[in-house]
Amino acid sequence: MIFRQLFDSVSGTYSYLLASRAGGEALILDPVLEKVDRYCQLLRELDLRLVKAVDTHLHADHVTGLAELRDRTQCVTIMGEQSKADVVAMRVADGDKVRIEGVSLDVMYTPGHTDDSYSYLMGDRVFTGDTLLIRGTGRTDFQNGSARAQYDSLFGRLLKLPDETMVFPAHDYKGDTVSTIGEEKRFNPRLQVKSVEDYIELMNNLNLPNPRLMDVVMPANMSVGLKQDELARLGQALSARNAINRLGDPDILLVDLREAGERARHGVLPGALHAPYPAIADSLKPGGMLREVANATGRRIIFVCAFGERSAMAVKAATDAGLVNAAHLEGGIDAWKKEGGPVVAV
């Protein structure tokens, strides 16, 4: 396994690069905008293809690298379903899995620092974002934070993991790089409370100053969505209403880019072909499934995803591959449902 812990000294942020092998798919957790050049260099050096970029929560102390990495690598951006970010390609919920080749992360909703805070469990280690820090816990006094919710996330979820589970947080300001659940139980001063009321009192009396760049960083981190206006201007987008009206049209082929777990949880569009986004490049190559279907039938491919991010990137990939007639469902299945479009169970 390839595992790299990368540090931004300005914000004290740890980012994590994961892959199962050289030459394979990679995932990054909590990327920082100013470090994107370094991440891309490391991806080239290790011969990795970045397919997913995840933020554990909406950060207030640094600008996320999600959008820049998406624009450079066409990776899928991921946050929790409670996130206030305008558009990310995939939103996850408690109990979901985030998968790449050879790597699977269990999604744990661990609110408290913010209302969109998630942790990600991978075998012998857990990436705790700002919920559990090394010898500390994330503050709970802004972004809909809640000391009570954080207590539940800590004592009801994270601290019930095996003691030997390694803890990799999103931040550290003292130079510590890793801990374990057992260590934190014994030595983390904020975890030595007798009750939830004690924890709430402790957290409510920290009196910490706001992060220095919060007023700049948070608006930036809420506006990471891929701008889809250009595709509409070029005639490469269908509105949800237009797509609903054309459901069953023999001249178009709906292609669902979402992963199996998303389809199972949110349903599928009637008659849509399933072609997961991570394999889109292979599907569009000569001999690839989508290319062959398009050529054989003459039908116009309409890419569909959750919110229009992956489908917009798929249109560009199709155009680059020579399928100039492809388009996408603007706003994705989210917009389709809001317009009352039919959805069926898998």
N, C-alpha and C positions, 0 to 999 in steps of 0.2 A: 504494500500500500504506500502511496505517496501522501505525505502529510506535512504541510508547511504552516508555521505560525509566523505571521508577518505583522510588523509593528509600525504604527504612525506615532512618532514621538510628540507631535504637536498636540494631538487630541488624546493621547494615551490609549488609542484604539488597537485592538488585536483583530486581524483578519485571518481567516483560515482557508487554505487551499487543499482540497481533497481530490484524490483520484485513486483508482485501483491498480493502474499500471501506466508505464510510459507509453505514449502513443495513443492513449485512450481519452475518455471523457473526463472532464473536471468540473468541480463545483467550488464556488467561493462563498464564504460567509462574511457578512459585514464589511464589504469593501469601502475604502476611503477614496474620494475623487482624486486627491493629489497623488495617490499611489498607483493609479491605473497604469501608468507607463511601466512601473516595476512589475505589476502583475502580468502584464502582457509579455514583458521580457522573460519572466519566469515560465510562462506558458510555452513560449517558443523554445526555451532551453530544455524543458522537460518533454517537449513534443506532445503537449496536451491540447485538447480542444475544449474550451470553456462552453458548457451547455446550460448551466444554471448559476444564477447569482442571487443570494438570499440576504435580506436584512432581518435581524431578529426582532427589530422594532423601529419605530420612527425616531431617528437619532436627533439630539438637540445640540451636540457639540462638534459635529463635523458634517460636511456635505457627503452624502452617499455616492459611491461609485457605480451604483446600479445602472443608471441611464447611459453613462459613458461606456461601460463594459458592453451593454446591449448594443449600442451603436457600432462598437468596434468588432464585436464577435458574433452578433446576432443570437446571443444567449437568451434564455428565458429568465425574466426577473420574477422574484417570489417574495411575498410578504404575507402576514396573517390576514384573515378576512376582516378583522376590525381596523385595519390600517386606514389612516386618513390620506395616504398618498393617492393622487388622482387616478392613475392607472398603473398597475403592474400586470404582467402577463398571466400570473397564476396566484391565486389567493388560497392559502391552506388553513385548515382547522385542526383542532385537537384530534389526535388519532390518525391523521393522514400520514402518508410517507412521502418523502422527497427522494426520488431515485435517480441515479445516473448509472452508467455501466459499472457493475461491481460494488456499488456503494448504496446504502439505504439509510436514511435518517428518519427516525420516528419523531413526529411533530407533537410537541407538548405545549399547550396553552398555559402560560405562567404569568398572568397579569399582576400588576402591582406597581412596578416602576412606571409603566405606562399601561393603558388599556389594550394595547396591541402587542404586548411582549410575549415572545415565544422562546422556548428552548428546543434544542434538537439533539436527540439521543442517538448515538451510533456505537452500539456494542459496549466497549469498555470506557467510553468517554461521553460527556455531555457538554454541549455548547450552550451556555446559560445566558447569553446576552448580558443585560445589566440586572437581571433578576438576582442572581447569586454571584457575587464577586469574591475574590480571594481575600478572606478576612473582612468582608464587608458585604453590603447589599445595596442595590440601586436606590437612589432617593425616590420618594413617592409623592412629591409636592407639586408636580405639574403634569401636563399631558394626560389628564384624567387618571393620575396615579392614585393608588389606594394602599395604605399600609395594611389594612385588613385583608385585601385581596392578595397582597404579596406574602403575608404570613401564611395564608392557605396554599399559595404556590410553593413556598419553601417547605413548610412542615407537612403539607398534605401531598406533595408531589416529589420535589427534587430530593429532599432529605430521606425519602423512602427508597431511593435507589441504593444498590449495594455500596458499602463503605469504600470499596476499592475503586469505584467509578471515578475516573479522572474528570476534573472540572476545568473547562477552558472558557473563561469569560470574554466579553467583548471589550472590556477596559481593565487597565491596571495602572496605578500611578506611583507604585513603589518599586517596580522592577520584578515582581513575581510573575511567573509565566504559566504555572499549572498548580493545581491542588487536587485534593480528592474529597469526596463527600464525607468520608470519615474524619479527615482533618478539619473540615469546616464545622462539623458537628462539635468537635472538641475545642477548637481554638478561635472560631469566628465570634468576636464579642457581641455581635448583633443577634446571634442565635442562642445566647445564653439566657433568654427571657423565660419567665415562668408561664406566661399566658399571652393570648392575642392582645389583650388590653395593654400589657406591658410593652409589647412590640409597637403598638400604635402610639403609645406615649413616647417611646424612644424615637420613632421616626418623625413624629410631629414636632419634635423639639431639636432637630438638627440645625435649623437656621442657616442653611447653606445659601451662598449667593447663586443667582442664575448662571448657567453656562455663558461664557463671555460672548460667544457669537450666536446665541440662541435665536435672536430676532432676525438674523440673516439666514441661518442654517435651516430652521424649520420650514419657512416658506419654500426654500429650494428643495427640501426633501419631500414636500407635498406635491411637487410639480415635476415628477420624473417620467410622466407618460410620453409615449411615442406620438408625435404629432401626425395625425392621419389625414389632415386637410388636403395635402398634395395628391393623395390617391383619389380622393373624391373629385378634385379638379381635373384629373386626367381620365375620369370615367372608369376608374378601377375600384370603385366602392359601391355597394348596394346598401341603402338604408334598411333598417329592420322592417319597416312597413312595406317597402318595395319587395324585399325578399319574401316576406310572408305572402304577398299577393302572387308571387311567382312560384310558390311551393308546388311541386309536381310538374313544372315546366320541363319538357323533354330536352330543351336546348341548354339547360344548365345542370351542373353536377356539384352538389354541396359536399365539401370535404372537411371533415371535423379533425382539427389538429390537436385536440386535447388528449390528455393521458387517460388511461382506463379508470383511475380513481375519480377523476373529475367527472367523467361520463356517468359513472355509477351514482355519484352523489347528486348531480344536477340534471341528469337526463340528456337525451340526444334529440336532434332534429330528425323528423321522419325522412327516411330515404338517404340520409347522409352517409358517405363513405368515410371510414376511419383510416387516417394516415397520420400518426403522431408526429408532431413538429420536429423532434430531434432527428428524425430520419428523412426530413424533407429533401435534403440535397440528393440523397441516393434515389428517392422517388422521382426526382425530376431529371435524372441523367438518362441518356439514351438507354432504352431497355428497362428503365424504372417504371414502377406501377402507374404513377400519375401521368407520366409522359405518354405511356402506351395507351392508357384509357382515353386521354385527351385526343391523341392522334387517331385512334380507332373509331371514336364516336363523334368527334367534332364538337362535343359539348364544351361549353364554357365553364371552367373551374371557378367555383366561388368558395374561397377558403373561409372557415369558421373557427373561432376559438372562444375563450371566455369573455374577453373585453376588447378584442380587436388588435392587440399587440402582436401576437404570433402570426395572425392572418395577414397583417400588413407586411411583416417581414417575409412571409411566404410569397406574397405577390411580387416583391422585389426579387426573391430567389427564382421564381418562375420566369419573370421577365429576363433576368440574366441568363437563364437556361434556354431562352428562345420561345417560351410560351407567352406570347405578348397579349393574349386575350384574357388572362386570369384577373380576378377581382377578389374582393373580400367583403364580409359582412361587417359593416361599420358598427363599432360598439359591441360586437360579439353577441354571444347568447344572452348576456346580461341585457342588452338592448332588445333583443328578440323577445325575451320574456316580458319586459316592461311594455311592449307593444301587444302583448297577448298572443304571441305565436305559440303554436302547439309544441309540446315536448313529450317524448315518450321514454319510459324506463328502458334501461339496457336489458 
